[in-house]
């Protein structure tokens, strides 16, 4: 990619901003991390230590006075700020990437999409788990027809965190859009919709298991897709024995995969994309087969494709320069929010919600 790098303003330097967005932006050819917005003195120092040439602003409002000097705004601040910051950026004439969930409701997401379309600006949502190694591998298997007709899709993001960590993600204030349903649930629902299309009905169970916790930390979502596939999706912070990351059952074979994609751990450890990025050892490969247990060595090992989070920002840079589609659209995010809203209602009322 040739030409002057596109200048990026990053709003927020907490977990999302410092671990995911800043390193991936800096590693993407054609993008340059120009400005980080954070009012936290410790995070300011962290940002400058990692990116000595970056500018620091205490408020996103300072970005809008420099709109002509920037080419993209990335919103990685707390969920409650996503809609107002993205709205201000679009009104300032700047393309926007918003961390998931883009908004607290599907209506808000569609409102942002309409504003972006009215202004002729790119608006995309950072659904990085579409580039997880297991998801990419499953997409490849489905494209090959290796499982036959898929009947059931099981997906889990489970953790063992028996003590709440606090912070806005675990706040009970609805304005914070916290809890696992909207956090990890955004990922598993998005993946299910990408793989198997629109959902026609939703059933969910959400629980608050940990003493002192204020919002859901153990959630199950069941989807029926228009094509007949049933998705069973689990997100939990209170799972002492982790289940398979993916279990996909078809008419000809099943695919079972344990273990999480290694990219988040690598980024948390300060590693950066390069040769060998996103690869996992053969011992973690999933298995495909019929009538056999992968736990006892049954089935055939399937080499796991490397995870590829860098592909997201490479696609963003390409879309900005060439006018192509966003890698994840706000309309896709709104469809996932339709499901999350239905799941919240299902859990609250104990009913199956038809979409």
Order of alpha helices (4+ residues) and beta strands (2+ residues): beta-alpha-beta-alpha-beta-alpha-beta-alpha-beta-alpha-beta-alpha-beta-alpha-beta-beta-beta-beta-beta-alpha-beta-beta-alpha-alpha-beta
